[in-house]
Amino acid sequence: MYFVIADDHPLFRDALKGAVARLYPDATIAEADTTASLQTLLERGEEPDLLLLDLHMPGASGFSGLIHVRARFPALPVIVVSGNEEPGVMRRAVAHGASGYIPKSTSLDDMAKAIAQVLDGDVWLPASAATSQPTHLAPDEADIAKRLRDLTPQQFRVLMMLADGLLNKQIAYELGVSEATIKAHMTAILKKLGASNRTQAVVAAAKLQLDPSMRLAQVVEED
């Protein structure tokens, strides 16, 4: 078995790694602490049997990282591991393609049940969130999720940096490319998201926040 644990908190990542190692002693376990490092890990070789994904890693916001991974690797089962225990958030994660949701307070026994159930091809949620009825996303959330799946990995990075409030020249510096390249990416991103400017793109991406009332960083308009 090959597992990937993606979480930016070293202590929890170590705890989760230890729990998985106890449950599956012969498993190979790889780790990632950012969305970019996770993407590199997934693209460089063998596809894992299971990804354990924290929603709050650098380089992603809300459900965006989950959606992007599911778009790039549709056959990879993903269990979200999060400190958020709101039943509605858990059900939305499943609606966005997660195969399970493990709150960080989950016991080792329940974690074992969750992993085994997902590896068997089923969906696992805590009893507090379990329901026989499918969760339907709000139309605007479903629409932006569908559009986000069309972004290339580099376009996704640019959008997330934009959502953090970075300007084109700052994004270009961080990615080691020219500002003209970032402007070309921005044109493609706006087209794919159905947005007419940077602010609209950020507002659209904010629909994927765990808390619908939240909004991403204010963005300075650029030509």
HUKA-V658892 format. One record per helix or strand. SS is the DSSP state (H for helix, E for strand). FROM is the first residue (numbers start at 1). TO is the last residue. Records with the same first field share a line. If there is no record, write none. Layout:
BEGIN
SS: FROM-TO, FROM-TO
END
This chain:
BEGIN
E: 2-6, 28-32, 34-34, 50-53, 58-58, 78-82, 100-103, 124-124
H: 10-23, 35-43, 64-72, 87-95, 108-119, 139-148, 153-163, 168-175, 179-193, 198-206
END
